[in-house]
Amino acid sequence: MNKKGPVIALLFIGIVGIVVVIAILVSRVLNNGGNNNTGTIELNYMGLWDVPEVYEPLIQEYQEKHPNIKITYTKASFINQNNFSYKGVYQTNAEERITSGAVDIVRVHQTWIPKLLPQLYAAPSDVMTGTQAKELYYPAVYEAITTSNNLVYGAPQIVDGLVLIYNKELFTQAQLDPRISTKDWDVTLQTAKKLTKRNANGTIAVAGINMGSVSNVRSSPEILLTMLTQSAIPVVNVDAGTGKIQADFASPEGAAAINRFFEFANQKNDKKEDIGAWSSRMEDDLQAFANGRLAMLIAPSWRVIDLVGMNSALQFDTLPLPVLPGANPNVPQYLSSFWIDVVSKKSKNPKEAWAFLKWLGEPEQLRRVYKVQTEKRLIGNPYPRKDMATEQASAPYISAVLEMAPKMKSWPLYDYGVWEETFRKGLLEFEDRGGITEADLKKIQDQINNLTLKR
């Protein structure tokens, strides 16, 4: 009798058993996305302005519905938040975390998407498609988060942009209706001149509006981009060779649009005396408004929080920005500037991250975020969804954003830090001259392209 047969059979069965056990263990590890042995999927979420208390109740609820998910929210910490180039400072911070995969979900500025695109994980088709985004969100939001191949790379919880913040007391004293007297740029220029008050030596005691200087106007790059947008000037195009975004605003029309900005500070009367409504010799525009020395401040809506912190007695409100006289209704009139959440391509659990962001962007969750925000600060996020527009139609300070949102434009600027710094430095050279030419604008455009196209 051959005794080797049973032995060989037992060895074969043992080997098969070991292989099966190994396969099961490997499968569990893969299904767990590389997380710990308990099967818990961990997601790290880095926000920007909101403290953890805003999102903790929602995260707790989501985790209860999904026991295998653990989400950790942290508020970004970086220096120089309030300086002119805070976006550039934070952009470096965010890029490092996205590239390394150290954080699964990161809040970024809408204009950074083109630069970050190679490092981002697109929304799965069962979460959001470009077609769905176009139906759901305002045009500027859709433009910011969607690529030409119908993929979505950002999850919005907000739409925002520049608003006109006006001093109610100064308008009342001048017997001016704020909305009527700021309906377009021509009327606004005359209003600004009426509201400007001068000392005996001719220096400005109260300025009309923060227009005409880049050195002490915090949002001057965004104001200038808005004026280009209103003039139907294409700010960027796609470089045929590299496929990268390149600046393309240098033209006679572009120079004319930007010179309208300088016009507010460079008005002269028949005696060649300065009658401008702003001056580069004024203090920082935000500080001037808080001090009651500025009647109209163009700034992002969230600056109202800073203003109340600087002067709680200040009486002010917001309106949409002025537009060009006889504005073409088919041309976007306002520039969007907001923050969105993206998922790192290096995330171990990108699909789970996107599932959470989809849930977070639904109406009920957006309402709850807004409620907590307004309990902790002056304003909350203006909703990015068209189907929620009427809910904030009378909301203090942000209703102006919702009024402008359908006509906002999003430009893919690739690297906003470069745009902001180059615009500011480039235009400072021409500020005292009182205007800019197409050739001057071409120098600034080339500087932006030299810095961004090489990256």
Rosetta blueprint (number, residue, H / E / L):
1 M L
2 N L
3 K L
4 K H
5 G H
6 P H
7 V H
8 I H
9 A H
10 L H
11 L H
12 F H
13 I H
14 G H
15 I H
16 V H
17 G H
18 I H
19 V H
20 V H
21 V H
22 I H
23 A H
24 I H
25 L H
26 V H
27 S H
28 R H
29 V H
30 L H
31 N H
32 N L
33 G L
34 G L
35 N L
36 N L
37 N L
38 T L
39 G L
40 T L
41 I E
42 E E
43 L E
44 N E
45 Y E
46 M E
47 G E
48 L L
49 W L
50 D L
51 V L
52 P H
53 E H
54 V H
55 Y H
56 E H
57 P H
58 L H
59 I H
60 Q H
61 E H
62 Y H
63 Q H
64 E H
65 K H
66 H L
67 P L
68 N L
69 I E
70 K E
71 I E
72 T E
73 Y E
74 T E
75 K E
76 A L
77 S L
78 F L
79 I L
80 N L
81 Q L
82 N L
83 N L
84 F L
85 S L
86 Y H
87 K H
88 G H
89 V H
90 Y H
91 Q H
92 T H
93 N H
94 A H
95 E H
96 E H
97 R H
98 I H
99 T H
100 S H
101 G L
102 A L
103 V L
104 D L
105 I E
106 V E
107 R E
108 V E
109 H E
110 Q H
111 T H
112 W H
113 I H
114 P H
115 K H
116 L H
117 L H
118 P H
119 Q H
120 L E
121 Y L
122 A L
123 A L
124 P L
125 S L
126 D L
127 V L
128 M L
129 T L
130 G H
131 T H
132 Q H
133 A H
134 K H
135 E H
136 L H
137 Y E
138 Y L
139 P H
140 A H
141 V H
142 Y H
143 E H
144 A H
145 I H
146 T E
147 T L
148 S L
149 N L
150 N L
151 L L
152 V E
153 Y L
154 G L
155 A E
156 P E
157 Q L
158 I L
159 V L
160 D L
161 G E
162 L E
163 V E
164 L E
165 I E
166 Y E
167 N E
168 K H
169 E H
170 L H
171 F H
172 T H
173 Q H
174 A L
175 Q L
176 L L
177 D L
178 P L
179 R L
180 I H
181 S H
182 T H
183 K L
184 D E
185 W H
186 D H
187 V H
188 T H
189 L H
190 Q H
191 T H
192 A H
193 K H
194 K H
195 L H
196 T L
197 K E
198 R E
199 N L
200 A L
201 N L
202 G L
203 T L
204 I E
205 A E
206 V E
207 A E
208 G E
209 I E
210 N L
211 M L
212 G L
213 S L
214 V L
215 S L
216 N L
217 V L
218 R L
219 S L
220 S H
221 P H
222 E H
223 I H
224 L H
225 L H
226 T H
227 M H
228 L H
229 T H
230 Q H
231 S L
232 A L
233 I L
234 P L
235 V L
236 V E
237 N E
238 V E
239 D L
240 A L
241 G L
242 T L
243 G L
244 K L
245 I E
246 Q E
247 A E
248 D L
249 F L
250 A L
251 S L
252 P H
253 E H
254 G H
255 A H
256 A H
257 A H
258 I H
259 N H
260 R H
261 F H
262 F H
263 E H
264 F L
265 A L
266 N L
267 Q L
268 K E
269 N L
270 D L
271 K L
272 K L
273 E L
274 D E
275 I L
276 G L
277 A L
278 W L
279 S L
280 S L
281 R L
282 M L
283 E L
284 D L
285 D H
286 L H
287 Q H
288 A H
289 F H
290 A H
291 N L
292 G L
293 R L
294 L E
295 A E
296 M E
297 L E
298 I E
299 A E
300 P E
301 S L
302 W L
303 R H
304 V H
305 I H
306 D H
307 L H
308 V H
309 G H
310 M H
311 N L
312 S L
313 A L
314 L L
315 Q L
316 F E
317 D E
318 T E
319 L E
320 P L
321 L L
322 P L
323 V E
324 L L
325 P L
326 G L
327 A L
328 N L
329 P L
330 N L
331 V L
332 P L
333 Q L
334 Y E
335 L E
336 S E
337 S L
338 F L
339 W E
340 I E
341 D E
342 V E
343 V E
344 S E
345 K L
346 K L
347 S L
348 K L
349 N L
350 P H
351 K H
352 E H
353 A H
354 W H
355 A H
356 F H
357 L H
358 K H
359 W H
360 L H
361 G L
362 E L
363 P H
364 E H
365 Q H
366 L H
367 R H
368 R H
369 V H
370 Y H
371 K H
372 V H
373 Q H
374 T H
375 E H
376 K H
377 R L
378 L L
379 I L
380 G L
381 N L
382 P L
383 Y L
384 P L
385 R E
386 K H
387 D H
388 M H
389 A H
390 T H
391 E H
392 Q H
393 A L
394 S L
395 A L
396 P L
397 Y L
398 I L
399 S H
400 A H
401 V H
402 L H
403 E H
404 M H
405 A H
406 P H
407 K H
408 M E
409 K E
410 S L
411 W L
412 P L
413 L L
414 Y L
415 D L
416 Y H
417 G H
418 V H
419 W H
420 E H
421 E H
422 T H
423 F H
424 R H
425 K H
426 G H
427 L H
428 L H
429 E H
430 F H
431 E H
432 D L
433 R L
434 G L
435 G L
436 I L
437 T L
438 E H
439 A H
440 D H
441 L H
442 K H
443 K H
444 I H
445 Q H
446 D H
447 Q H
448 I H
449 N H
450 N H
451 L H
452 T H
453 L L
454 K L
455 R L
